[in-house]
Amino acid sequence: MVSDLVTDAKAISQQWLAELDLRRLITERLTNARMLDADFGVDVVAIGKAAREMSDVTDLALGTRVLRALVICDRESAEREPRAGPVVVGDHPVPGVGSLNAGRSLRAFLDIASGARCTLFLISGGASSLCALPEPPLDLVDLALVWDAALASGVDITTLNKVRAATSQIAGGRILRCVRTEESRSLIMVDNVLSGAEWVASGLTYDFSPDAGEAAKLVAKLNLGDVGLRDRLLRAASRRSVAMAAPIATVHENAVVAEPAMLMEHARGEARRRGYRVVEMGSDVHGDVRAVCDRWMEVIRSASDRREPLCVLGVGEVTVQVRGSGSGGRCQEFAWLMADPLANLGRMSAFVARASDGRDFLAGVSGAWVDESTKERAERVGIDWEQILRDHDSHRALEAVGQLLVGGHTGWNLCDVYVALVEGNSGAD
């Protein structure tokens, strides 16, 4: 039986989805940029997991002033409903042939002169994989190897995106050298808690041009065993640095349209409405998932000494160093780790980890929940908690005990939401 704590944790973790208004947020940014009362034409480029939604809202705001539009998104977004105008489907989370086609389509779109005075980029997370154009001698196989190395080494997403940018024909500001309009702007939905808007989509519209030494240090963080791949990455970075010397003709501005802290605001309000005392872990939760789990439990143990029930909230993106043969995702891994300490807490409790984009690495899964009885329930069906951790096979275990959260496209990408609830201490003064 699902406890009231589990029901509350699920509701708190997704309250933001009912309250955040993308149309209002984008309209406000366009107003601030003085684009709504102007009369010039605009070319729109939308890339990422929220590309469809961001583009649709912009179309409503700008109307016939949108002269051309290119949308690059994932397959689930593309199949949501028909859309007038070109939609290019990329691959995620590992770049594939679709991603390469998207990168070429982006370059071709910008290379065509139009009557627009402004190019408006609408950027959201996932764009690094959905739209990729590696600098030779790198190819798609190499990009997949880089992804595998990043998972095995446990590097954070910013480091991975810097490597991608340093070896890309479009990322790290390279694409700005292809813009032919007089001015350009970016509205960015942030999914990076470490470095903010600058490293969403591998810094697509932010200049990044590391020298040879800096590029070598970045590549070294991947701990590549493949010397050939390392050499190709460094050669690509060297070739790209030459191209980055070209001047940017457009006048460009970047602006944030939505960020992870917004999720905290709505989760906090819902938790208080339900009668919980809230302790916040911040909207920049990051680091190795085991270390993050330990920090959360320290806070939970020290803060759960009052009569009123406790809610510990956080938003962010933990790092999982994947070496096992199992399947799962960041949220599923975090939830499974929490199952053991909650079992030993001696109180009724619950923990939910949910991906704001509706997909925790695996299609159809947005995350997972656990409570103080999860570990015992798993053992009853023959699941070894430690073995699941060693194999990074949290999906199989959580599916067996029926504690996965159903996923689906949300139109947002603002990191993950983490909610821990603990019953009140009836013995407290």
N, C-alpha and C positions, 0 to 999 in steps of 0.2 A: 504494500500500500504506500502511495506517495504521501509524504507528510505535508503539512501546511507550509513548513519551511521551504521545501522543494518548490511548491507551487509559487510561493512568494519570490523565491530567487529567480525562477524562470521569468516571472512577470517583470521584476525590476531590471533584469538584464536586457529586456527588449522594449521597455517603455519609450525609449528615445525614438524608436521607429514610428510610433504613433504621433509623436509631437514635433519632430524636426521637419521643417518645410523647405525643401530644396528650391522651390520656385521663389520663395521670399528671399532666401540667402543670395541666389544668383542675381535677382532683380536689384537687391541692395548694392551689390558690387558693381553692377553695370551703371547704376545711378551714381555711385561714388566716382566712377571713371568718366562720368559725363557722356555716356554712350547712348542713353535712352532719349535724350532730347537733341541729339545730333542728326544730321541728314546724310551722312556718308555711308557707302556700302561696306559690308563686312563679309570676309571669308571665315568660315568656322571649321576648326579642326578639333574633334573630340576623340580622346584616346584613353582607354582604361575600362575598368569594370563598371564604372558609373557613366560611361560615355553616352549611352543612349539617353539616359535620364537628363544629363546635363545639357545635351544637345536639344532635346525636346523643349526643355524650359527656356533655353536661349532663343529658340525659334519663336516661342510665344511672346517673349519680351521684345525681340527686334523685328519680327514680322518680315515684311518684304525687303528690309534692308540686308537680310542675309542673302548674298548673291550666290554663294557656293558653300557646300558643306561636305566634309569627309568624316565618317564615323568609323573608328576602329575599336572593336570590342570582342568579348568572348562569345562563344557559340550560344550559350544560354541567353545572353542579352539579345543577340541577333535574332533568335527564334521567338522572342517574346511577342512581337507583333510586327506586321509589315510597316515599312518606313519608306517614304519617298526620298530618293537620293542614295548615293553610294554608301553601303555598309561593308566594311572589310573585316573578316573574322580572323583573329590571330589565335595563337595557341598559348595555353597557360596551365601549369606554372613553368613548364619548360618550353622555350621558344622552338617552333617548328616551321614547316614550310609556309603555313598561313602567316606566321609572324614575319617571315622574310618578305612575303608578298605585301604585307601591311607596310613594312619599312619602305619598300620601293614605291608603293602607292602614295605614301606621304611625301616622298621626295618629288614624285611626278606631279602631285596636286599643287605643291608650292611653286613648281617650275613654270606653271601656266599663268601667264599674265591675265589679270582680270581688272574690272573697274573698281575693285574694292580699295579703300584707303587703309583698312585695318585688317589684320589677321588675328582672330581670336582663338587661342588655344584653350580647350577645356580638358584638364588633365586630372586623372584619378589613378589610384593604385592598380597594379597589374600591368600597366603600360609597358614596363621594362621587358616583360615576356611577350605581350601581345603584339608589340611592334618593335622588331629588331632588325638591324642592318649592320652586321659586324664588319670591321675594317679587315681587309685581306692582310695576311693569309688565313685569318680565322674563318671557319664555316659553321654550319648548324651543329655538326657533330661536336665541335669544340665548345659551343655554347652549352650543350647538354653536359659535357664533361665538367665545365666550370660549375654548373648547378650542382652536380653530384659532389664535387669537391667542397663546395660551400656547405652542404648538408653534413658531410663527414667531418669537416673542421669546426663546425659550429660558429662560423663568423656571423656577425650581425648583418642585417639587411643593408645598412649604409655602406659597409665595406664591400659587399657584393655589388651594389649599385655603382660604387666608384670604379670597381674593376670593369664593369660593363661600359660605363661612360668613357673610360680611358681607352677603350678599344672599339668604339662605335662610330658609325658614319652619321648618326642622328642625335645621340644622347650627349649630355654634358655641354649643351649649348651649340653643338655642331649644326643642329637644324636651323638655328637662327640665321646662319649664313646662307640659307636657301630661301628665306622670306623675301618677297619682292614688293610687298606693300610698304607704304610710307611709315606706318606704325604697326605695332603688334602688342598684344596683351595675353597674359595667361591667368586663368582662374583655376586654382588648384584645390582639390579635395585631398587633404593630408592624411596619409596612413603610416607615417614614419615618426615614431615618438622620440627617436634619438636626435634627428637633425631637421625635422620639420619639412616645410615645403621644398626646400632646396634639393632634397634627394628623393622626392616622389618621381617615379618614372625615370630613374637614373639621371635626375637633374636635366630633364629634356630642354628646358629653356633657361638654364643657369650655366654660365661659362665655367668649364672645368678643364684645365689643360696642365696636368702634372708633368714635371720634367722626368727624365729617364730614371733618376734615383727614386723619386716618389712612386713612379709606376712599378718599379722593381719591389719596393716595400709592400705595396698593395698586393701584388701577385704572390709574394712570399707568405702572406697571411692565409692563403688557401692551402698551404702545405701540400702542394702538388707533387705526386710521385712521378708524374709524366713529364720528363725533361723537355720533350718535344712540344708539349702543350705550353709549358712555361715560356719557351723561346718564341712560339707563335704569338702569344699574348704580348710579349715585350716588343716584337717586331711590329705588331698591329698598333701598339701605343706610340711607337716612334713614327710610323707613317701618319697617324692621326694628328700628331703634334704639328706636323708641317701644314696640314689643312687648316688647323685652328688658328694659324697666323693670319688668315684672310679676315678682313674687317667685316663687321656687321653693318648692313645698310639700313635696317629698320631701327626705329626707336622703340625699345621694348620695356614693358613693366610687368612684374609678377605680383599676384595678389592671392591670398588665401580665401577660399569660399566656405570651407568647412574643415574642422579639425577634431581630433579625438576628445579634447576637453569638453566638447558639446555633449558627448555621451554621458560623461560624469554628471553634468548638470541635471539631466533628466532622470538618471538612475538615482541620484541623491534625493530628488524630490519625491519619487515614487516610494523609495524606502522609508522616508519620513512619514509619508501619507499612510503607510501600512504599520506605523508605530515602532520603527526600529531606530535605535541610536546609531548614527553613522560615523564610522572611522574611515577616512580616505587614504588610500595608498598612492593616489596621484593618477594623472592621465599620461604618465610616461613610464609605466611598468615595463621593465625590460631586463635582459640578462638570462643566464642559464636557468632553465626551468626548475632545476632542483634547488638552486640558490634562492630563486623567487619563492618557491614553495616554503622553504625554511623561514624566510622573512615574514611571510603571511601568517604562518603558524605562531611565530613569536608574538605578533601583534594580536592575534586571536586569543591566545592564552592570557596575555596581560590585560586585554580589554574586556574580557567576558566575565567580569566580576560584579556586575550590577544586576538589579532586578529586571530592568527592561531588556528586551532582546537586542542583539548586536548585529549590525550589518557592516561588513568590511568591503569596500568598493575599490576597484581599480580599472584602468583602461590602459592597454598597451599591446606589446607583442613580445612574448618570451622566445627564447632561442632553444632549439632542440638539436643536440648533436646526435644525428641519426647514424647508427652503425649496425642495427639489427636488420632482420629480414621481414619484419612485420609491416603493418599499415596503420596509419592514424593521421593526426594533425596536431598543431600546437595546442589547441584548446583541449582536445582529447587527452593529450599527454599530461597537461597541467592538471586536469580533473582527476585522472587516474593516480597521479602522485599524491593528491590531496586525500585520497580515500583512506590511506593508512593512518596518518596523524589524526584525521577526524574520528576514526574508529577508536582511537586511544584518548580522545578528549574527555570522555565521560559525560557528555551532554548531547542532546539532540542538535544536529547541525546539518548544513547543506552547502554545497559549492557548485556554482555554474560558471562555465567558461564558454562564451559564444562569440563567433566571428561576425563582425558587423556586415560583411558582404554576403553572408549566408552560406559560405562554403569554407569549412575547415579542412582544406587540402582535398578532401574527397567529395565528389558530387553527392548532393542529397543530405549532407551532414553539416550542420552549422556549429557543432560543438558537443558538449556533454555535461551531465550533472552527476554528482556523487553525494552521498550522505554518510552518516556514521555506521550504517549497516551494509554499505556497498561491498567492502572487503569480505565480510562474512558471506554475503549473498554470492559473491564470485566463487568463493571456496566451495560452496555447496554444489556448484555446477562444474567443479573440477578445474577451476582457473587458479593458477599460481600467480599472485600479485607481483612478486619479484621477477618471475620469468617473463611476464608481460613487459615489464620495464626494460629488461635486458634486450628483448627482441624488438622493442619499440612497436608493440602490437596492440596498442590501446584500443583500436577500433574493434578488433575481434572480441576483446574482453567486454567492452562497454555494450556492444551489440548483444552479447550473450546474456547480459543482465538487464537489457532493455533500457539503458540509460543514455542513449544518444539523443541529441536534439536534431529534429528534422530541419534540413536546410533548403534553401532556394534563393534565387536571385532577389536581392533587396534594393538594388539601385544605389547603394552606398558602399563606401570602403573607408572606414575610419578606425581601423585596428580591431582589437578584441575587447570584450567587456567581461570582467571577472567580478563575481558576487559571492561572498561567503556570509551565511547567516548562522547564528547560534542562539538557542533558546535563552531566556532570561534566567539568572541565578536566583532561585527562590530563597536560598539561604543567606543572600546578601542583606546588609542593613539598608 
